[in-house]
């Protein structure tokens, strides 16, 4: 259960981070009010990342590296997905291989115990 909560919180944090950072290319309001965007979205993002790491560290018996690597890989998956959904950015061979590597990182951390 801790692993799935860690993934859920990490994915939500990366999703909101994507909106926070890339929203300026979708909405003028985000471009014109970066301080407010940072202020409003920064706190929830921070809490989600904190709880994600807490659940991952608990799942991995106190180890810090697996959560770091899984968090990175989840970010790659979310960024790839959102880039395609929001901006229709194609998944090139390079992006596809990077996505496979991210899934490989998650698999290694989960299954190699």
N, C-alpha and C positions, 0 to 999 in steps of 0.2 A: 504494500500500500504506500509506503514512504517513497518508493521509486516513482510510482505513477503520480503522486502529488508533486514530487520534485519536477517531473517532466511537465506537468500541467502548469505549475507556477512559472517555470522557465519559459515555456511557450507563450504564456500570456505576457510575461515581461518583455520578451523579444518582439511580440506583436505590437504592444504599445510603444516600444522603443522605435520600431519601424515607422509607425504612424507619426511619432514625435519628430523623427529626423527627416523622413521623406515627405511628410505632409506639406512642407513648403513648396514642393513641386506639383502638388495637387490643388492646394487652396491658397489663395493670396493672404488670407487672414493669418495662417501659420507663418508665412514669410514676413508679414508686417509686424507680428507680435511674438518674436522668438522668446523674449523673457517670460511672457505669460504662459507660453506653451511649455517651457522648461519648468516653470513654477508649478503649474497644474499637473503635468504628467510625470514630473520627476519623482514625487513622493510615492505614488502607487508603484511605479517601476522599481524603485528601491526596495520597497516592502516585498514585492513579488520575488525579486532576486534573493533577498535575505531568506525568505521562507523556502524558496527553491533549494538554496544551498543547505539550509538546515535539514530538510528532508533527505536530500542526497547524502549528506555526511552521516546521518543516522542510518541510512540504508547500507552504506559502505563501511560501517563500523568505525567511524571517526576519521577515515581517510579523506584528504583534501583534493588529491589530484583527480580521482574519477569525477567528482562533481564539476571541476573546472573544465575537463575535456568534454563531458556530456553537455554542459551548458553551452560551450562553444559550438558543438555539433548541432544542438537544437537551434541555435541562432542561425546557422547556415541553412538549415531546412526551412525555418520560418522566413528568412530573407529571400530565399529562392522562390518560395511559394508566393509571398506577397509581391515580389517584383513582377512575377508572371501575372498574377491576378489584377494588381492595380495599374501596372504600366505596360502590360503585354510584352514584357521583355522576354525574348525567347530563351529557352534552356538550350544553350549551345553545348557542344561536346565538352568544352572546358568546364562549364558550369555543371553539366551532368556528372562528370568525373569527380568534381569537388563534392557534389551531393552524395555520390556513392562513397567517397572517402569519409564524409561526415557520418553516414550510416554505419560504415565500418568502425569508426571510432566508438560510436555508441555500443555497437555489438561487442567489441573487444572489452570495453569496460564492464559490460553487464555479464557476459558469458565466460570471461577468463578470470576465474577466481582461484 
